[in-house]
């Protein structure tokens, strides 16, 4: 497993307390390394090209780095809409 490099708070402004991906706030942890603490699984998804085009539009609109982030976002938003997830 490859871990993101450690970084410091206010890096460049005289240093600060050292932080790593384990104790960083959520946004900083995401910037340090995407999908920190997640379980990775592989699955082939076969969809018509129009669905992939819509996913790409969501990715561009929200500014996600890749399709995985867009898929996760869409799944979580739909789960919230259905009342399956809170937050």
N, C-alpha and C positions, 0 to 999 in steps of 0.2 A: 504494500500500500504506500502511495506517495502522499506525504503530508505537505500542505502549503508552508512556505517559509514563515518564521516568526517575524513580527513587525512591532513597532512601538506606536503608542498613542502620540499624536502630534509630531510624528516623525518629520524632521526638517525644521522644527521650531525649537531646537535644543533638546530633543529627545523626549523622554517620558517613561511611564511604566511599560515594561515589556509585556506584550500580549501575544498569544498564539491562537490558533483556531479553536482550541478547547474553551478558552475563557473570554473570547471576544464577544461583544454584543452581536446580535443577529445580523445586522447589515454589514458590519465589519467582517464577520465570519463568512458571509456570502461573497464579499469582495475578495477575501483571502483564498477561497476555494469553493467552487460551486458544489452543491449537493453534499455538504459536510454532514457526516453521520447517517447518510442514507444507505439503504440496502439496494444494491444494484442487481437488476435482473434483465435478461435479454428476451425479447419477444418480437417476432416479425409481425408487422401490422400491414395488412393489405386493404387499401381503401382506394376508391376512385380518385382520379387526379384532382377533381373539383374540391374534395375535402382537404387534400394537401395544400391546394392553393388558398383555401380559407385559413388553414393553420398558419401558413406563411404570412397572410395578412394580419392575423392576430399577433404573430411574433414581431413583425415590423411595427405595428401600431403601439404595442406595449414596450418595445425596445429590448426584447429578450435576446440572449446571445445565440440560442439554438432552438431547434424544434422540441427538444425534451422539456425545456422550461415552459414553452408555450403549451404543450400537452398537459403538464402538471398544473399550470394556471387554469386552463379550461376545465379540467377535472375537478379542481377544488372549488371553482366558482359555481359549477353545476351542482356539486354536492351541497354547497351552502344554500343554493336556491331550493333544493329538495328537502332541506332540513336535516341532512345527514351529517353535516359538519358545521361547527360553530367557529367563529373567529374571523 
